[in-house]
Amino acid sequence: MRLLVTPLTRRHLPEVVAIERASFARPWAPELFEAEIRHRHALPLVAQSLPAGMVVGYLCLWLVAEEVQVQNLAVHPAFRRRGVGRFLLAEGLREAHRRGARLATLEVRPSNLAARRLYASLGFVETGRRPGYYQAEGEDALLLDCRLEEAAWLRTGTGKALDHRRRSN
């Protein structure tokens, strides 16, 4: 599979919103994705399969000073467990690092084992917990950090086994 990682634009919104709705019990409203496109600290990206151009995943990051916060990440159900999420997150963090980020942070549900494995594979470690953060689900949030300067994959590539490719417009 070949992937094209590009900035999220309004033309991607229908596919991104569909992935969001298929992925989360409490999905973001379309307006939140539109706000990500416009916000000066946001770095929203999509992964498109080539040659079809179908959006197979998206990533929303916020970059403020030397910190990048992972806001949202999801992969189309038909493309999960194929390395898309890892590749997209690695490319997003690589771009944030190029823009000056030194620390990546995020929150994740303790019950989301697939996401926790993904984050661990990129060097994220648990640094804390927010009790009751996911109120509707009655779950805490685990706080994870990754010191980008210490992430070996950042210097050597993503370590991907699939034929993912980063391309720019």
C-alpha positions in Angstrom: 0.0 0.0 0.0 1.3 3.5 -0.8 0.2 6.5 1.1 0.2 10.2 0.5 0.3 12.3 3.6 -0.9 15.9 3.0 -2.5 18.7 5.0 -6.2 18.3 5.7 -8.4 20.5 3.5 -12.1 21.2 3.2 -12.4 18.7 0.4 -11.3 15.9 2.7 -13.9 16.7 5.3 -16.7 14.3 4.2 -14.3 11.3 4.4 -12.7 12.5 7.6 -16.1 13.0 9.3 -17.2 9.5 8.1 -14.0 7.9 9.6 -14.6 9.9 12.8 -18.2 8.7 13.1 -17.1 5.1 12.5 -14.3 5.3 15.1 -15.8 7.1 18.1 -18.9 6.8 20.2 -18.7 10.6 20.8 -17.3 11.9 17.4 -16.1 15.4 16.8 -18.6 17.6 14.9 -17.6 18.6 11.4 -17.1 22.2 12.6 -14.3 21.1 14.8 -12.4 19.8 11.8 -13.0 23.0 10.0 -11.6 24.9 13.0 -8.5 22.7 12.8 -7.9 23.7 9.2 -8.0 27.4 10.2 -6.3 27.5 13.6 -2.7 28.8 13.5 -1.4 26.2 16.0 -3.1 23.2 14.3 -1.3 20.8 12.1 -4.1 18.6 10.6 -3.1 15.8 8.2 -4.7 13.1 6.1 -3.3 9.8 4.7 -4.6 9.0 1.3 -4.2 5.6 -0.4 -2.5 5.8 -3.8 -3.4 5.8 -6.6 -7.1 6.1 -5.6 -6.7 9.1 -3.3 -9.2 7.7 -0.7 -8.7 9.2 2.7 -7.7 6.2 5.0 -6.8 8.1 8.1 -6.4 11.6 9.7 -4.3 13.2 12.4 -4.9 16.4 14.2 -1.9 17.9 16.1 -1.4 21.2 17.9 2.0 22.7 17.9 2.7 25.4 20.4 6.3 26.4 21.1 8.3 23.2 21.6 5.3 21.0 22.4 3.1 19.0 20.0 -0.2 17.7 21.3 -1.9 14.8 19.6 -5.6 15.9 19.5 -7.2 13.2 17.3 -6.1 10.2 15.3 -8.3 7.6 13.4 -8.0 5.2 10.6 -10.8 4.0 8.3 -12.0 0.6 9.7 -11.1 -1.2 6.5 -7.5 -0.1 6.7 -6.8 -0.7 10.4 -4.0 -3.0 11.5 -2.0 -2.3 8.4 0.4 0.4 9.7 -1.5 3.4 8.5 -1.9 4.9 12.0 1.7 4.4 12.9 2.9 5.8 9.6 0.6 8.9 9.8 1.5 9.6 13.4 5.2 9.2 12.7 5.0 11.6 9.8 3.0 14.1 11.8 5.5 14.0 14.6 8.4 14.2 12.2 6.9 17.4 10.7 6.2 18.9 14.2 9.9 18.2 15.1 11.0 19.9 11.9 8.9 22.9 13.1 10.6 22.9 16.5 8.7 20.5 18.7 10.8 18.7 21.2 8.0 17.0 23.3 4.9 15.2 22.1 2.0 14.7 24.5 -1.4 13.0 24.4 -4.3 11.5 26.4 -5.6 8.0 25.9 -8.1 5.7 27.5 -6.6 2.9 29.6 -9.0 0.5 27.8 -7.7 1.5 24.3 -5.0 -1.1 24.1 -4.5 -0.8 20.3 -3.8 2.9 20.7 -1.5 2.3 23.7 0.5 -0.2 21.7 0.8 2.2 18.8 2.0 5.0 21.0 4.5 2.8 22.9 5.9 1.7 19.5 6.8 5.3 18.9 8.4 5.9 22.3 5.5 7.4 24.3 5.6 6.6 28.0 3.0 7.1 30.7 3.6 10.2 32.8 0.4 10.6 34.7 -3.4 10.1 34.8 -6.4 12.4 34.7 -9.2 10.9 36.9 -12.6 10.9 35.2 -11.3 12.7 32.1 -13.6 10.7 29.8 -16.8 11.4 31.8 -19.3 9.8 29.5 -17.4 6.5 29.5 -16.4 6.8 33.2 -12.7 6.4 32.4 -9.6 8.1 33.4 -7.1 9.4 30.8 -3.5 8.2 30.7 -1.1 11.0 30.0 1.7 10.0 27.6 4.8 11.9 26.5 7.5 11.3 23.9 10.7 13.2 24.0 11.2 13.6 20.2 15.0 14.1 20.5 15.3 10.6 22.1 13.0 8.8 19.6 15.3 6.6 17.5 12.6 6.2 14.8 12.7 9.9 14.2 16.4 9.7 13.1 16.2 6.4 11.2 12.8 6.5 9.6 9.5 5.0 10.8 10.7 1.4 10.7 7.7 0.5 8.6 7.5 -2.8 6.8 4.9 -1.7 4.3 5.4 0.4 1.2 4.2 3.7 2.7 5.5 6.8 1.1 5.4 10.4 2.1 4.8 12.8 -0.7 4.1 16.5 -0.8 2.1 18.5 -3.3 
